[in-house]
Amino acid sequence: MADGAQRVLLADDEHAVRRVAARALTHAGWDVLEADSAEAALALLDANPGLTLAAVVSDVVMSGQDGPALVEAVRARYPGLPAILMSGYAEQGVLAGETARSVAFLGKPYTPKALVARLAEATGTLVGQQG
């Protein structure tokens, strides 16, 4: 997708989880930029200053910077960007304050279909809802 209108930044430090998520999103029609950490995700953005994003999807707990910090840093560049934070912990235990009110949450484990649906809901798009 050359214009990036349906591009998502995906950050998860667990390789297997990230690959499954990336495959599900790609299969659903998203252009996925993968990163194994918040720092790597931000480096991708630094290396591509004109990049257009539709959303950021991140694990909450990662080595180095965590998911909420990544969302905050990405939104400094892309104000109001839809965001999904994923965690195996209860939502109340991992999200607080403004972050809790401004992001979508997806509990782990999740199905690929649930991830695609949550992203479509967060972005208000029909990408991935055809099948």
C-alpha positions, 0 to 999 in steps of 0.5 A, a space after each residue: 500500500 504505497 500511500 501508507 493509509 493502511 500501515 500499522 506499526 507492530 511492536 512485540 519483543 516475543 518473536 513468535 507472537 509478533 510473527 503470528 500477529 504480523 501474518 494475521 494483519 498482513 493477510 487481512 490487508 494491512 501493511 505491517 512494519 514490525 519491531 522487536 522493541 519500542 526503541 526499534 519501532 522509534 528507529 523505524 520512524 526516525 529512518 522514515 520521516 515521511 511515513 504514514 501510519 494508520 495505527 500502532 499496536 504494541 505489547 505492554 511489557 517489553 524489555 527497554 521502553 514499555 508499550 505505553 511509553 511507545 504509544 506516547 512517543 509515537 503520538 508525539 509524532 502522530 497526534 491522535 493515532 489509534 493505538 492498541 496495547 496487548 497484554 496477558 495481564 488484566 487491563 486495569 493492572 497495566 493501563 492507567 491514567 490518560 493511556 487507559 482512556 485513549 487506547 484500545 486493549 487486547 488481552 493475551 492470548 488472543 486469536 488472529 481474528 480478534 486482533 484484526 477485528 480490534 484494529 479495524 474497530 480502533 481505526 474505523 476501517 473495513 480492512 480485514 473485515 472481508 474474511 
